[in-house]
Amino acid sequence: MTTQLSQPKIPSTDVLKAQAKRLRADLNAQGKPVTHSATLEMVAHQWGARDWNTLSVQATAPKAGWTPGDRVSGHYLAQPFKGSVIAARLSGSGMWSLTLRFDEAVDVVTSNLFSNLRRQVNAVVNANGISPQKTSNGQPHLVLDQH
């Protein structure tokens, strides 16, 4: 029986660049001066990538998608929610079209004079679960928590 080790999650490019900066400082302290680009390549090799460009693409690539039945949570029009993905479709531009059904209806009106409850919404989000559409105060319509 063989055991497969899962690939560790690649951190953000900011974290990877900080690793390269520390590596460069350590090597320089040992009297082995190297360029920053050389240490970026070394960090890429440590993470199993061919080169820095490959690693930086892997670090910024979408980590997950959505499928019907997935449980999600986040904020819709600044209101917290929990719910399920009813439908999900990835477009060629990397945006996701989602239909979400909330466990409890969300009031999408900020007025104290009346309410407008929604139980299901259609939304478009990027790979990070954030909609490009924004409210008048600049907040995204939908922000999904990372899962």
N, C-alpha and C positions, 0 to 999 in steps of 0.2 A: 504494500500500500504506500503510495507516495503522497506527501503533503505539499500542497502549493502554498507559498507565502503570498499574501496579497501585497500589491504594490502600495507603498506608502503614499498618502495624499501629498501632492506637490504644493508647497506653500505659495503665497503670492510673490510676485516679482520683487516687491519691496523687501520681503524677508530674504529672498535669494540674493539680492544685491547687498544686503547687510552682511550675509554670510561671506560673500566675495570680499567685501571691505575688511572684515575681520581676518580672513585668510591672508590678504595682502599685507596687512599690518603685521601679522605673525611672521610671515616669510621675510618681510623687510627687517624685522627685529632679529632674525636669524642670519642676517647678512646675505639674503637671497632676494634681491630686488626684482619685482615683477610688475607688469602693467596691470591696470584694473581690468582691461579686456582679457588678459591671460587668466586672471583669477575667476572671471565670469565663466570662461571655458572650463576651468577646473571644477567649479561648482556644478556646471552642467554634466560633466562626466561623473561626478559623485552621485548625481541623481539618475544616472543611466541614460542621459540624453546624448545625442551625437555632438551637439554644440549649443551655445547659448541661445541662438535664435529658436532652435527646436524646443528647448526647455521653457523659454519665455512664452511661447505659444501654448505649450501644455499647461503652464501656470495660469494662463488667462482663458483657457478653453472652458466652455460650459461644463460644469461638474455634474449636472443632472438635468433630467427632463421631467415631464409629468405624464402620467398615464391615468386613464379613468380608474376611479376607485382609490387613488392616493388621498391620504388625509393631509390637509393643509391648514395653516393658520397665518394670520397677518393682520393687515389693516386695509379696509376698503373705505375710501372717503373719510379717512382718519378714525374710523370706528373699528375696534378690534373684532376679529371673527375667528371661528374654527369651522371647518367644513370639509367637503369632498370635491374632488375633480370629477365632473360628469363627462366632459369631453376635452380632448387635448390634441392639438395639431401643430406641428413644427413647420414654419414657412421657410422658403429658400433664403430669406434674409436673416434667419436665425431667431426670429421672433416666434413666440408661442401664442396661439389662440386658445384660450381656456374658457370653459363653462364651469363655474363653481356653484355649488349648492351649499349655503350656510346652514349650520346646525340650528341656529336661532336667527330670526330675521334681523337685519341691520337697518337702523334708521339712518337714511342718507341725507337728512335735512338737519341743519344746525339750529333752526329756529325753535323757540320754545312754544310757538303758537300752533304748530301742526307737525305731523310726522309723515314720513313716506318710507314704509318698511319694504325691504327687498330681501327675498329669500334665495334668489338665483341671479347670477350676473354673467355676462360674457365680457371678457377682457383680453387685451393683448399685452404680453409682458416680454421683457428680454430674458436672456438666459439666467439672470440673477433674480428673476421674479418681480421686476419693477416695471410698471407700465410707463410708457413714454408720455401718455396723456396726463396732464396736470390740472389741478384745480386753479382757481383764480389767485390763490396765495402761493402757487408754485409747488405744491405738494403732489406727488404722484397719486393718481386715482387708486391704484392697487399696489401694495407692497406685501409680497409673500415672505414669511420667515424662511430662513435657510434650513433645509432638512438634511 
